[in-house]
Amino acid sequence: MTDQTTESISNIVQRFDAKPEMLVQILQAIVQAHGWISEDTKRQLASDLNLSRADVHGVVEYYHDFRTEPPERHIVKICQAEACQAMGSRELTQHATAAVAGDTTVEPVYCLGNCACAPAVMVNGKTIGRVDSSRFDALVAELREIV
Amino acid sequence: MSVTRVYIPRETTSISVGADEVALALAREAKQSGAAIQLVRNGSWGACWLEPLVEVEVDGVRIAYSNVEADDVPGLFAAGLLEGGDHAKRLGPVSEVPYLISQDRWTFWRCGLTEALSLDDFLLHQGFKALQKAWDMGADAVIDAVTASGLRGRGGAGFPAGIKWRTVADAEGEQKYIACNADEGDSGTFSDRMLMEGDPFGLLEALAIAGFAVGANKGYIYLRSEYPLTNSILSRAIDTARDAGWLGADIQGSGFDFDIELHLGAGSYVCGEETAMLESLEGKKGIVRYKPPLPAHEGLFGKPTVVNNVVTLASVPNIINLGGERYAGMGVNRSKGTLAFQLAGNIKRGGLVEKSFGISVRELIEEYGGGTASGRPVKAVQVGGPLGAYLPESQLDIPLDYEAFGEIGAMIGHGGIVVFDDTADMAQQARFAMEFCAIESCGKCTPCRIGSTRGVEVIDRMIKGEKRDENYDLLVELCDTMENASLCAMGGMTPYPVRSVLKHFADDFASGPEK
């Protein structure tokens, strides 16, 4: 995720005019660019936005999106909500956890809004519908081809 | 040589089953065969079961081909796709598809029809006509029309939109806001997303009308982060509208200033609750506020704020264009107009069906949905998202009407209808309701924060067969506490699905021996 072209934290803060009320948006932009929020980032945001470290920490901890550890190279989110449950997401999740390689983070998500084509998964930010275990295996195989 | 217009949606569901690959294949095949085509990325008509749905315009008629895969494209070209040629996947004119033509498309009428990101196409299809009419009518008459329409909040609470708008219009203060709730977190719902992806300018127009009516010069759209494609479409639509003078200062020389800021959520379900959403829009934790004060009096940054769901707002332009009475003429009792129902889960023909209130769940899942995807009997239907009751077969004929659903301890919510077949274990579904509440609770009030965790534990004991009667009573008592003492609908309504399972599917708790 992180490479030379990744927008710096300072740039992101400036893009939102260093406004404290934009904290959620700033954190979202950081996660999208860097993948996660480090302790250093929290410290920098508190200072740049004139917030207490506790304020920043609280917001980071509150939202599921704001991961505080670097994720693996690929992120696979599997919907665990009711519409997908009705189409076998519990079984798919079991299968998926065993099927992925070590370079993949598998995590739950509660609704991708693709409920008419369940079960749904999100692979590196792309929503995919009608996923059964064989389709899931094909998706994993595609990930392995990405160098 | 004439250019043939070929439509393929740029919409999450369609893309999730291959629309982008099909678009690439269409472009490639056209190039190879020397055919001149124009790919039009429309929104989805909402017939998700037919996606990817390709349409080819032949002599002004759009001929549909359903469930097209990239591999089908060479064969389709060989069969004369561009002339509407016959093929196993040819459906015929999209204007004759029964699933679509039998709907009451009031709010979603442009979805699928137009090129979503083309402002020209939007303007050709009544775009910004309602805003201009609103300027002529004046703010008061706009609010009167919304009140006369009987439109109620489509996010779930069903509060009359006209009353809310009037309250904000009458509130003291120079600065007022419109906050559009696009945090569509309920499982089984995707109507907000389809509207935003299929008719983004329509939503922008709706916000501007609301702003004009109540005297707000700024609108916010709070969009959930699980919808990255929607984010990109809406962002582009906002930029396009602003560049063309339909947002910003002195819109089209009218003297009316209005701009829109798009904010992303961060994966918190409770931020769909209006006050939690306002907190999040202010950059804070999405923790529910006490009410009063109502957001209409003290909302975003303490200013009077209209908080409306996407579909609520998007229903307004046609109310202005066609009149509130016309909208109120649809529906039943106090449930006026239409709702975009969403058929989801274990359903053969899932998708969005906009119909007048009063239709039954059975009609929707049988006549539109075609029954379960698995072909097995329906066991339960959850209406209204994770806080909605599970209806047994015997309740499927109750008309979809806010009050009629309230009477049976159910709710229509945002119109999501999730079907389960007879293999579903309803005790697990009751457990999940509590588990989900435990995961997503904002933590401010005890009944929700602690009650949900205790709920999971009690249900686990029941499933294991430990002191079933005693635990049953305890669970009922816990549901009473959560329902009566929680601060918002998260804790207050989590008991709905739980109680419905206790009432209608109690056998599922008793699968093992009692210990």
Boltz contact constraints between the chains, C-beta under 6 A:
constraints:
  - contact:
      token1: [A, 21]
      token2: [B, 282]
      max_distance: 6.0
  - contact:
      token1: [A, 21]
      token2: [B, 283]
      max_distance: 6.0
  - contact:
      token1: [A, 22]
      token2: [B, 283]
      max_distance: 6.0
  - contact:
      token1: [A, 23]
      token2: [B, 283]
      max_distance: 6.0
  - contact:
      token1: [A, 24]
      token2: [B, 266]
      max_distance: 6.0
  - contact:
      token1: [A, 24]
      token2: [B, 280]
      max_distance: 6.0
  - contact:
      token1: [A, 24]
      token2: [B, 283]
      max_distance: 6.0
  - contact:
      token1: [A, 25]
      token2: [B, 263]
      max_distance: 6.0
  - contact:
      token1: [A, 28]
      token2: [B, 264]
      max_distance: 6.0
  - contact:
      token1: [A, 28]
      token2: [B, 266]
      max_distance: 6.0
  - contact:
      token1: [A, 58]
      token2: [B, 285]
      max_distance: 6.0
  - contact:
      token1: [A, 59]
      token2: [B, 285]
      max_distance: 6.0
  - contact:
      token1: [A, 62]
      token2: [B, 285]
      max_distance: 6.0
  - contact:
      token1: [A, 63]
      token2: [B, 266]
      max_distance: 6.0
  - contact:
      token1: [A, 63]
      token2: [B, 267]
      max_distance: 6.0
  - contact:
      token1: [A, 63]
      token2: [B, 268]
      max_distance: 6.0
  - contact:
      token1: [A, 64]
      token2: [B, 267]
      max_distance: 6.0
  - contact:
      token1: [A, 65]
      token2: [B, 225]
      max_distance: 6.0
  - contact:
      token1: [A, 65]
      token2: [B, 266]
      max_distance: 6.0
  - contact:
      token1: [A, 65]
      token2: [B, 267]
      max_distance: 6.0
  - contact:
      token1: [A, 81]
      token2: [B, 187]
      max_distance: 6.0
  - contact:
      token1: [A, 82]
      token2: [B, 187]
      max_distance: 6.0
  - contact:
      token1: [A, 82]
      token2: [B, 382]
      max_distance: 6.0
  - contact:
      token1: [A, 82]
      token2: [B, 418]
      max_distance: 6.0
  - contact:
      token1: [A, 83]
      token2: [B, 187]
      max_distance: 6.0
  - contact:
      token1: [A, 83]
      token2: [B, 188]
      max_distance: 6.0
  - contact:
      token1: [A, 83]
      token2: [B, 344]
      max_distance: 6.0
  - contact:
      token1: [A, 83]
      token2: [B, 345]
      max_distance: 6.0
  - contact:
      token1: [A, 83]
      token2: [B, 418]
      max_distance: 6.0
  - contact:
      token1: [A, 86]
      token2: [B, 345]
      max_distance: 6.0
  - contact:
      token1: [A, 86]
      token2: [B, 346]
      max_distance: 6.0
  - contact:
      token1: [A, 86]
      token2: [B, 418]
      max_distance: 6.0
  - contact:
      token1: [A, 86]
      token2: [B, 420]
      max_distance: 6.0
  - contact:
      token1: [A, 87]
      token2: [B, 346]
      max_distance: 6.0
  - contact:
      token1: [A, 111]
      token2: [B, 185]
      max_distance: 6.0
  - contact:
      token1: [A, 111]
      token2: [B, 187]
      max_distance: 6.0
  - contact:
      token1: [A, 112]
      token2: [B, 226]
      max_distance: 6.0
  - contact:
      token1: [A, 113]
      token2: [B, 190]
      max_distance: 6.0
  - contact:
      token1: [A, 113]
      token2: [B, 193]
      max_distance: 6.0
  - contact:
      token1: [A, 114]
      token2: [B, 13]
      max_distance: 6.0
  - contact:
      token1: [A, 114]
      token2: [B, 16]
      max_distance: 6.0
  - contact:
      token1: [A, 115]
      token2: [B, 188]
      max_distance: 6.0
  - contact:
      token1: [A, 115]
      token2: [B, 190]
      max_distance: 6.0
  - contact:
      token1: [A, 115]
      token2: [B, 344]
      max_distance: 6.0
  - contact:
      token1: [A, 116]
      token2: [B, 48]
      max_distance: 6.0
  - contact:
      token1: [A, 116]
      token2: [B, 344]
      max_distance: 6.0
  - contact:
      token1: [A, 116]
      token2: [B, 350]
      max_distance: 6.0
  - contact:
      token1: [A, 116]
      token2: [B, 351]
      max_distance: 6.0
  - contact:
      token1: [A, 117]
      token2: [B, 13]
      max_distance: 6.0
  - contact:
      token1: [A, 117]
      token2: [B, 17]
      max_distance: 6.0
  - contact:
      token1: [A, 117]
      token2: [B, 48]
      max_distance: 6.0
  - contact:
      token1: [A, 125]
      token2: [B, 228]
      max_distance: 6.0
  - contact:
      token1: [A, 127]
      token2: [B, 12]
      max_distance: 6.0
  - contact:
      token1: [A, 127]
      token2: [B, 16]
      max_distance: 6.0
  - contact:
      token1: [A, 128]
      token2: [B, 16]
      max_distance: 6.0
  - contact:
      token1: [A, 129]
      token2: [B, 16]
      max_distance: 6.0
  - contact:
      token1: [A, 129]
      token2: [B, 17]
      max_distance: 6.0
  - contact:
      token1: [A, 130]
      token2: [B, 17]
      max_distance: 6.0
